[in-house]
């Protein structure tokens, strides 16, 4: 599809290789990449990187890499792998990063689909994977590896050390000094700059072809919203095959000129984070969650004075921290308290988390709990959410500074148009859209409609401030019998934000009200019960305790109260619930292996319970067969209480 | 494997070791070639650890001769063994529990430090330069053993498998020519064993270190060693390639009992 970007402002810098050589010219001695080697951070300046990219590109060319070839990239975030991305682009080739922890068989499909002739891999482990499937990859001609460790006895002629490739390239470059400049000149912004494969939860993975123009537009838009400049550091630790890393580490770094920092290994990320102190940070919600948990655990071991200080100032932060960050009016007393807290608690805490220098932090990929979100904001970390998918360069919505809400994903980013379809599906249009799915015109046609909008597959709506709120996958959204929209995931997520609720399954499609199955979290509820001297023998027993049911009921009522404020989902308040007598388990096919609920399967398996929920019964006996881990089978039975929950009148139907 | 196995580096001839009236080793002869992985196996109490202790000079055999690189070795102390290039790890980990991984491995460099103690304590001139050079070597070992993430962690807080790895690191820091490993895989799970095997083979392959290994896990021994010597009740009952040893009736008898 045609891309309409204003490239006049870019002085002709409309491909990534041109941007790279531009930085090498205007800021040759500024740091471009860092990597920790033997315990010490090593720095490559922009001119170093440009020289290496040049050598790598010429090396690739002398091996026969041609315009339009695909280059597979497999490995952790390493400077040489990022440089190879640029090298391939210099020659008009397309880098195809793969998930490095995939087993060989999983890589096979992508490598075959992309018809890869060249691959750069990180180390021996990845070389072994490729050798394992090489027989099935007739197109694969050369494998280049970054880390020579353990490679001494590999004497296959098609294996090359990356340094050997650079040497070849330098010789080539000396003999054909105009070659590379000409190749870079031939690059056009509408050329495909990268191919990222979608994870393929539905069917085979598809290669998403993104142009230079699309990623540059997305990177520029993000930089504009957050006023990113050349001064800054980002820690690049998320998989290179993921669109988020490609946007934040690769595209934005080249557009803005800030520094990429590669951690020493996957396990040292937390230490490296503290040492680097990035100014710009990106992590999925679970990373923020585990950081918070580690802080809480360590706080519980601290002395009483420290604990009291911590709790006092965290209360202050909760009260006014977010508002101070958003620049909203706050009373003088609170301001003073917050200033003091910043000195004693928040500052040191940010330092421990490695977030002292952070100007902007983003999270995306899953729903983030409001408590978690506001914790980070309250201690002065500008954590924001964004929304996007591989097909849109992870660039659709961003939360602008000062307008951050925990339950929306922000306003449409510069240059992005959003439309909500009649069925609630979010449609987007803009320069950042994919060019096509690789060799899949059918899929391309399906996902982009006649008006040029991309169908995201997510259902959502725009709130009164024009911020997008994502509620569910479009195909899961149903309707209550009164015609109101019913988005089960949205309600379930809200319930699961309570630590006591492990899993929730909501029903309501074509029904007059919403009812829910709840799984309690044995750890959290068990702890809670112990503190109240409630004795219990196991999950089933604990789940049936009257006090536990009462506690879950109050959680659900809080969710109902929150739902009542939201016109779109106010009808979806939970009217009745029960706590299941067993934990939902992938072994019993109730959850997928990635722990997503299989709603329809559960609805069928526990039909009795659903009938009881909607039939107005107060109790229901159930007996279920379960599979144990060792393959034995057993039965769990219980008399489940069904509980009515208070619902709230809908606050403002007007909107 | 394409390593070149060299000449005999250590030759043990007719070694006998007694503790009072108890015969720990009786008339044992075998040799160790440069760059090979040599395993010593045998049931409990067969004299394997005693054999290692003889090699690195903790025990002094009453009879027999030891030739190291063709020269007969006189009675010697363990620290002399260390300075001639023999390092070992221990069945029961011998590390400083309160010190960090980095410092523990650094202790392995002590013998190689030349500057005097006062300069070291004050971290002056040559001592500083020396320490930086040693630190680099230690960092290479940390990188080699993939323990970057626990560099600064006190050893006492690490799980057993990792402590074993640090113990290996400490021995490697001496840049030994012969590395004695006393049950490096005892008490490990399958994954930790696989890792350890890989590290042992990598050490052997990349640094050319000769490895003498005591191990109970037969699968491991047969997989990674070039030659195996079998002890039972202080006597040698087998010596040769893993396959030869495996099929030797005497070895089978010692391991599985008579009747098999």
Contacts between the chains, C-beta under 8 A, distances in Angstrom:
chain1	res1	chain2	res2	distance
A	36	B	148	7.9
A	37	B	143	8.0
A	38	B	136	6.3
A	38	B	139	3.9
A	38	B	140	6.1
A	38	B	142	7.9
A	38	B	143	6.0
A	39	B	135	7.8
A	39	B	139	4.4
A	39	B	142	7.1
A	39	B	148	7.6
A	39	B	151	6.9
A	40	B	139	7.7
A	149	B	144	7.9
A	149	B	202	7.9
A	149	B	206	7.8
A	150	B	202	6.4
A	150	B	205	7.9
A	150	B	206	7.9
A	152	B	205	7.1
A	152	B	206	7.4
A	153	B	1	7.7
A	153	B	2	5.6
A	153	B	205	7.7
A	264	B	148	4.8
A	264	B	149	7.9
A	265	B	146	7.0
A	265	B	148	5.4
A	265	B	149	6.5
A	267	B	148	7.2
A	267	B	149	3.4
A	268	B	148	5.1
A	268	B	149	4.5
A	271	B	149	7.1
A	271	B	152	7.8
